[in-house]
């Protein structure tokens, strides 16, 4: 896996992966939070065929989080004041919208008291009080990125391999297999993000365009094979045939989940193209996750899908998810327009002063 043609320019295939990973997250969240919440609890036996169908489909969409973090490692996160402010602005905008919705509903029905410290913190400090595990872990990864990037830059190839091997040992042996709580037992943790980030950076450094294209079919089969095997295991557990606690299908550190994530990511990265439209839309991808995590989204689609047949759920859900995602992406562009005057002020007056303060003095 020696690079011959390095991937230096930011192609739109990476931004398309960002959108596809977010779409997978949307589909999976609608499944496990709205349409069929029991897919998260395989300790409850359910032998109905619609459960099995939903389980099988879920396994192809569960890789969105790992794929998103792989992409961050591939391009590397550059921690700057602007990026932190921008993330806060996205969180604040939608937290304020959520707050306004609850306020109006409370005024109409007299049921909600939102003038409490908890609600105020969720709006003013959305990055630390959102209650969204992905957002919390991603912010932690952002804050750690200067240290991780410095280490990655200093690693030799052998040292980098050892770093990935040791983090894999912590996540798979101690975490996934033996469920050590402090060692990434579920994958819903900052340690998981660091592990996947390191892998993404390694792939960027040592995978060439030629290697990606030569192994395109192999990577596709890795994605499909891991997802199918993983789905079979999940169905066997739901049937009660395989009840071992040593295998938990829906954890992000599951080796089949990681394998499927890597296969999909490398397959998708093998296609090189540039598109302004894709880049423009991908800049708002995180907003989709934040909006979807509003509980009213799950209530709505849960109510709508109650009368659907299992086949209808599987066929219509991706389409609904695409429509939902497009609507949020376009709405977020309104937020971007609203923020434009601030960014002009920031670029002209604020950023130069920040850079002057951060510049090391001789």
GULUMRO-541268 format. One record per residue (C-alpha): residue in one letter; x negated, z negated, y negated. Coordinates in Angstrom, 1 decimal. Layout:
BEGIN
{A, {X, Z, Y}}
...
END
This chain:
BEGIN
{X, {0.0, 0.0, 0.0}}
{X, {-2.8, 1.0, -2.4}}
{X, {-1.6, 2.3, -5.7}}
{X, {-2.5, 5.9, -6.6}}
{X, {0.0, 6.7, -9.3}}
{X, {0.8, 3.4, -11.1}}
{X, {4.3, 2.8, -12.5}}
{X, {3.4, 2.2, -16.1}}
{X, {6.4, 3.5, -18.1}}
{X, {9.8, 1.7, -18.0}}
{X, {12.0, 4.2, -16.0}}
{X, {15.8, 4.0, -16.0}}
{X, {15.8, 3.5, -12.3}}
{X, {15.0, -0.2, -13.0}}
{X, {17.8, -0.5, -15.5}}
{X, {20.2, 1.2, -13.0}}
{X, {19.1, -1.4, -10.4}}
{X, {20.0, -4.1, -13.0}}
{X, {23.5, -2.7, -13.3}}
{X, {23.9, -2.3, -9.6}}
{X, {22.7, -5.8, -8.9}}
{X, {25.2, -7.1, -11.4}}
{X, {28.0, -5.1, -9.9}}
{X, {27.1, -6.6, -6.5}}
{X, {27.2, -10.1, -8.0}}
{X, {30.6, -9.3, -9.6}}
{X, {32.1, -8.0, -6.3}}
{X, {30.7, -10.9, -4.3}}
{X, {32.0, -13.5, -6.8}}
{X, {35.4, -12.0, -6.7}}
{X, {35.4, -12.2, -2.9}}
{X, {34.1, -15.8, -2.6}}
{X, {35.8, -17.3, -5.6}}
{X, {39.1, -15.5, -5.8}}
{X, {40.1, -13.3, -2.9}}
{X, {38.8, -15.2, 0.1}}
{X, {37.1, -18.5, -0.9}}
{X, {36.7, -19.6, 2.8}}
{X, {33.8, -17.1, 3.2}}
{X, {31.6, -19.8, 1.7}}
{X, {32.6, -22.4, 4.3}}
{X, {31.8, -21.1, 7.8}}
{X, {32.3, -24.5, 9.2}}
{X, {36.0, -23.8, 9.1}}
{X, {36.9, -21.6, 12.1}}
{X, {38.7, -18.4, 11.2}}
{X, {39.1, -15.7, 13.7}}
{X, {41.4, -13.5, 11.7}}
{X, {40.2, -9.9, 11.5}}
{X, {40.6, -9.8, 7.7}}
{X, {38.1, -12.7, 7.4}}
{X, {35.6, -10.8, 9.6}}
{X, {36.0, -7.7, 7.5}}
{X, {35.5, -9.6, 4.2}}
{X, {32.5, -11.4, 5.7}}
{X, {30.9, -8.1, 6.8}}
{X, {31.5, -6.5, 3.4}}
{X, {30.1, -9.5, 1.6}}
{X, {26.8, -9.2, 3.3}}
{X, {26.1, -5.9, 1.6}}
{X, {26.7, -7.3, -1.9}}
{X, {25.0, -10.7, -1.6}}
{X, {21.6, -9.4, -2.6}}
{X, {22.4, -9.0, -6.3}}
{X, {20.8, -12.2, -7.4}}
{X, {17.5, -11.6, -5.5}}
{X, {17.5, -8.0, -6.7}}
{X, {17.9, -9.1, -10.3}}
{X, {15.0, -11.5, -10.0}}
{X, {12.8, -9.0, -8.2}}
{X, {13.3, -6.7, -11.1}}
{X, {12.3, -9.4, -13.5}}
{X, {9.1, -9.9, -11.5}}
{X, {8.5, -6.1, -11.4}}
{X, {8.7, -5.7, -15.2}}
{X, {7.5, -9.3, -15.9}}
{X, {9.3, -11.5, -18.3}}
{X, {7.7, -11.6, -21.8}}
{X, {8.7, -15.0, -23.4}}
{X, {9.1, -14.4, -27.1}}
{X, {11.2, -16.2, -29.7}}
{X, {13.4, -13.2, -30.1}}
{X, {14.2, -13.1, -26.4}}
{X, {15.1, -16.8, -26.4}}
{X, {17.3, -16.4, -29.5}}
{X, {19.0, -13.3, -28.0}}
{X, {19.8, -15.2, -24.8}}
{X, {21.2, -18.1, -26.8}}
{X, {23.3, -15.7, -28.9}}
{X, {24.8, -14.1, -25.8}}
{X, {25.7, -17.5, -24.3}}
{X, {27.0, -18.8, -27.6}}
{X, {29.2, -15.8, -28.3}}
{X, {31.0, -16.0, -25.0}}
{X, {31.1, -19.8, -24.9}}
{X, {32.8, -19.7, -28.3}}
{X, {35.2, -17.1, -27.0}}
{X, {36.0, -19.3, -24.0}}
{X, {36.4, -22.3, -26.4}}
{X, {38.8, -20.4, -28.6}}
{X, {40.8, -19.3, -25.6}}
{X, {41.2, -22.9, -24.4}}
{X, {42.0, -24.1, -27.9}}
{X, {44.8, -21.5, -28.4}}
{X, {46.2, -22.3, -24.9}}
{X, {46.0, -26.0, -25.7}}
{X, {47.8, -25.5, -29.0}}
{X, {50.6, -23.5, -27.3}}
{X, {51.1, -25.9, -24.4}}
{X, {49.6, -29.2, -25.7}}
{X, {47.5, -29.6, -22.6}}
{X, {43.9, -29.4, -23.5}}
{X, {41.8, -31.7, -25.7}}
{X, {38.8, -29.7, -26.5}}
{X, {37.5, -31.8, -29.4}}
{X, {35.2, -33.7, -27.0}}
{X, {31.4, -34.0, -26.9}}
{X, {31.3, -32.1, -23.5}}
{X, {33.2, -29.1, -24.9}}
{X, {31.1, -29.0, -28.1}}
{X, {27.9, -29.2, -26.1}}
{X, {29.0, -26.2, -24.0}}
{X, {29.4, -24.1, -27.1}}
{X, {26.5, -25.3, -29.3}}
{X, {24.0, -25.7, -26.4}}
{X, {25.3, -23.1, -23.9}}
{X, {21.8, -22.5, -22.3}}
{X, {21.6, -26.1, -21.1}}
{X, {25.3, -27.0, -20.7}}
{X, {26.8, -23.9, -19.3}}
{X, {27.1, -25.3, -15.7}}
{X, {26.0, -21.8, -14.4}}
{X, {23.3, -22.3, -11.8}}
{X, {21.9, -18.7, -12.1}}
{X, {21.6, -19.0, -15.9}}
{X, {19.9, -22.4, -15.6}}
{X, {17.4, -21.1, -13.1}}
{X, {16.7, -17.9, -15.0}}
{X, {16.1, -19.9, -18.2}}
{X, {13.6, -22.1, -16.3}}
{X, {11.9, -18.9, -15.0}}
{X, {11.7, -17.6, -18.6}}
{X, {10.1, -20.8, -19.7}}
{X, {7.6, -20.7, -16.8}}
{X, {6.9, -17.0, -17.2}}
{X, {3.8, -17.3, -19.4}}
{X, {2.1, -19.6, -16.8}}
{X, {3.2, -17.3, -13.9}}
{X, {2.1, -14.1, -15.7}}
{X, {-1.3, -15.7, -16.5}}
{X, {-1.7, -16.7, -12.8}}
{X, {-0.6, -13.2, -11.6}}
{X, {-3.0, -11.5, -14.0}}
{X, {-5.9, -13.7, -12.8}}
{X, {-5.2, -13.3, -9.0}}
{X, {-7.2, -11.0, -6.9}}
{X, {-5.2, -9.2, -4.2}}
{X, {-6.1, -11.7, -1.6}}
{X, {-5.3, -14.7, -3.8}}
{X, {-1.9, -13.1, -4.7}}
{X, {-1.2, -12.6, -1.0}}
{X, {-1.9, -16.3, -0.4}}
{X, {0.3, -17.3, -3.3}}
{X, {3.2, -15.4, -1.8}}
{X, {2.5, -16.7, 1.7}}
{X, {2.5, -20.3, 0.6}}
{X, {5.7, -19.9, -1.5}}
{X, {7.3, -18.1, 1.5}}
{X, {6.2, -21.1, 3.7}}
{X, {7.9, -23.5, 1.3}}
{X, {11.1, -21.5, 1.1}}
{X, {11.6, -20.4, 4.7}}
{X, {10.0, -23.1, 6.9}}
{X, {10.6, -26.2, 4.8}}
{X, {13.6, -25.0, 2.9}}
{X, {15.7, -22.5, 4.9}}
{X, {14.9, -23.6, 8.4}}
{X, {14.6, -27.4, 8.1}}
{X, {16.7, -27.9, 5.0}}
{X, {14.3, -30.0, 3.0}}
{X, {16.2, -30.5, -0.2}}
{X, {13.2, -30.5, -2.4}}
{X, {11.9, -27.2, -0.9}}
{X, {14.5, -24.6, -1.7}}
{X, {17.0, -25.3, 1.1}}
{X, {19.7, -23.0, -0.2}}
{X, {18.0, -20.5, -2.6}}
{X, {20.1, -21.8, -5.5}}
{X, {17.0, -23.1, -7.2}}
{X, {14.2, -22.4, -9.6}}
{X, {11.7, -22.4, -6.7}}
{X, {13.6, -19.4, -5.2}}
{X, {13.4, -17.5, -8.5}}
{X, {9.6, -18.2, -8.7}}
{X, {9.1, -17.0, -5.1}}
{X, {11.1, -13.8, -5.7}}
{X, {9.4, -13.3, -9.1}}
{X, {6.0, -13.4, -7.5}}
{X, {7.0, -10.9, -4.9}}
{X, {8.4, -8.5, -7.5}}
{X, {5.1, -8.7, -9.5}}
{X, {3.1, -8.0, -6.3}}
{X, {5.2, -4.9, -5.5}}
{X, {4.7, -3.6, -9.0}}
{X, {1.0, -4.0, -8.8}}
{X, {0.4, -2.6, -5.4}}
{X, {3.3, -0.1, -4.8}}
{X, {2.7, 3.4, -6.1}}
{X, {5.3, 6.1, -6.8}}
{X, {4.0, 8.0, -3.7}}
{X, {4.3, 5.0, -1.5}}
{X, {7.9, 4.3, -2.6}}
{X, {9.0, 7.9, -2.0}}
{X, {7.2, 8.1, 1.3}}
{X, {8.9, 5.0, 2.6}}
{X, {12.3, 5.6, 1.0}}
{X, {14.2, 6.0, 4.3}}
{X, {12.5, 3.1, 5.9}}
{X, {13.5, 0.8, 3.0}}
{X, {17.1, 2.1, 3.2}}
{X, {17.2, 1.2, 6.9}}
{X, {15.7, -2.2, 6.2}}
{X, {18.5, -2.9, 3.7}}
{X, {21.2, -1.6, 6.1}}
{X, {19.7, -3.2, 9.2}}
{X, {19.3, -6.6, 7.7}}
{X, {22.8, -6.5, 6.1}}
{X, {24.4, -5.5, 9.4}}
{X, {22.6, -8.1, 11.5}}
{X, {23.3, -10.7, 8.9}}
{X, {27.0, -9.8, 8.9}}
{X, {27.2, -10.0, 12.7}}
{X, {25.7, -13.5, 12.6}}
{X, {28.1, -14.5, 9.9}}
{X, {31.1, -13.3, 12.0}}
{X, {29.8, -15.0, 15.1}}
{X, {29.7, -18.3, 13.2}}
{X, {33.2, -17.7, 11.9}}
{X, {34.4, -17.2, 15.5}}
{X, {32.7, -20.4, 16.6}}
{X, {30.4, -18.5, 19.0}}
{X, {27.2, -19.4, 17.1}}
{X, {27.6, -22.9, 15.5}}
{X, {23.9, -23.8, 15.0}}
{X, {23.1, -25.3, 11.6}}
{X, {19.7, -23.6, 11.7}}
{X, {21.2, -20.4, 10.5}}
{X, {23.1, -20.3, 7.2}}
{X, {24.2, -16.8, 6.3}}
{X, {25.1, -17.3, 2.7}}
{X, {21.9, -18.8, 1.2}}
{X, {19.5, -16.8, -0.9}}
{X, {16.5, -17.9, 1.0}}
{X, {17.9, -16.5, 4.3}}
{X, {15.1, -14.2, 5.6}}
{X, {17.7, -11.5, 6.3}}
{X, {19.1, -11.8, 2.7}}
{X, {15.5, -11.5, 1.3}}
{X, {14.8, -8.6, 3.6}}
{X, {17.9, -6.7, 2.6}}
{X, {17.1, -7.4, -1.1}}
{X, {13.6, -6.0, -0.7}}
{X, {14.8, -3.0, 1.2}}
{X, {17.5, -2.1, -1.4}}
{X, {15.1, -2.8, -4.3}}
{X, {12.3, -0.6, -3.0}}
{X, {14.7, 2.1, -2.0}}
{X, {16.3, 2.3, -5.4}}
{X, {12.9, 2.1, -7.2}}
{X, {11.8, 5.2, -5.4}}
{X, {14.1, 7.4, -7.6}}
{X, {12.4, 8.2, -11.0}}
{X, {14.6, 9.2, -13.9}}
{X, {15.3, 8.3, -17.5}}
{X, {18.7, 7.9, -19.2}}
{X, {19.4, 6.5, -22.6}}
{X, {23.0, 5.7, -21.5}}
{X, {21.8, 3.6, -18.5}}
{X, {19.3, 1.7, -20.6}}
{X, {21.9, 1.1, -23.3}}
{X, {24.4, -0.3, -20.9}}
{X, {21.9, -2.4, -18.9}}
{X, {20.9, -4.4, -22.0}}
{X, {24.3, -6.1, -21.7}}
{X, {24.2, -6.8, -17.9}}
{X, {23.8, -10.6, -18.2}}
{X, {27.0, -10.7, -20.3}}
{X, {29.0, -9.5, -17.3}}
{X, {27.9, -12.5, -15.3}}
{X, {28.7, -15.0, -18.1}}
{X, {32.2, -13.5, -18.7}}
{X, {33.0, -13.4, -15.0}}
{X, {32.2, -17.0, -14.5}}
{X, {35.1, -17.8, -16.8}}
{X, {37.5, -19.4, -14.3}}
{X, {40.5, -17.4, -15.7}}
{X, {38.9, -14.2, -14.3}}
{X, {39.1, -15.6, -10.8}}
{X, {42.6, -16.9, -11.2}}
{X, {43.7, -13.5, -12.4}}
{X, {42.3, -11.4, -9.6}}
{X, {43.2, -14.0, -7.1}}
{X, {46.9, -13.8, -8.1}}
{X, {46.8, -10.0, -8.3}}
{X, {45.3, -9.6, -4.8}}
{X, {47.6, -12.0, -2.9}}
{X, {49.9, -9.2, -1.7}}
{X, {47.1, -6.8, -0.8}}
{X, {46.3, -5.9, 2.8}}
{X, {42.7, -6.5, 3.9}}
{X, {41.9, -2.8, 3.8}}
{X, {43.3, -2.5, 0.3}}
{X, {41.2, -5.5, -0.8}}
{X, {38.0, -3.8, 0.5}}
{X, {38.8, -0.5, -1.0}}
{X, {40.2, -1.5, -4.4}}
{X, {37.9, -4.5, -5.1}}
{X, {34.8, -2.4, -5.9}}
{X, {36.8, -0.2, -8.2}}
{X, {38.3, -3.2, -10.0}}
{X, {34.8, -4.6, -10.3}}
{X, {33.5, -1.4, -11.8}}
{X, {36.3, -1.3, -14.4}}
{X, {35.8, -5.0, -15.2}}
{X, {32.1, -4.5, -15.6}}
{X, {32.5, -1.4, -17.9}}
{X, {35.0, -3.3, -20.1}}
{X, {32.6, -6.3, -20.5}}
{X, {29.6, -4.0, -21.1}}
{X, {31.5, -2.2, -23.9}}
{X, {32.8, -5.5, -25.4}}
{X, {29.3, -6.8, -25.5}}
{X, {28.3, -3.8, -27.6}}
{X, {30.7, -5.2, -30.2}}
{X, {28.7, -8.4, -30.1}}
{X, {25.5, -6.5, -30.5}}
{X, {27.0, -4.8, -33.7}}
{X, {28.0, -8.2, -35.0}}
{X, {24.4, -9.5, -34.4}}
{X, {22.7, -6.5, -36.1}}
{X, {22.6, -8.0, -39.6}}
{X, {21.0, -11.1, -38.3}}
{X, {18.4, -9.1, -36.4}}
{X, {17.5, -7.2, -39.5}}
{X, {17.0, -10.5, -41.4}}
{X, {15.0, -11.8, -38.4}}
{X, {12.7, -8.8, -38.3}}
{X, {12.1, -8.8, -42.0}}
{X, {11.8, -12.5, -42.9}}
{X, {11.8, -14.8, -39.8}}
{X, {9.7, -13.1, -37.2}}
{X, {6.6, -12.6, -39.4}}
{X, {6.6, -16.4, -40.2}}
{X, {7.0, -17.3, -36.5}}
{X, {4.2, -15.0, -35.5}}
{X, {2.0, -16.5, -38.2}}
{X, {2.8, -20.0, -36.9}}
{X, {2.1, -19.0, -33.3}}
{X, {-1.1, -17.2, -34.1}}
{X, {-4.1, -19.2, -33.1}}
{X, {-6.2, -20.3, -36.0}}
{X, {-10.0, -19.9, -35.9}}
END
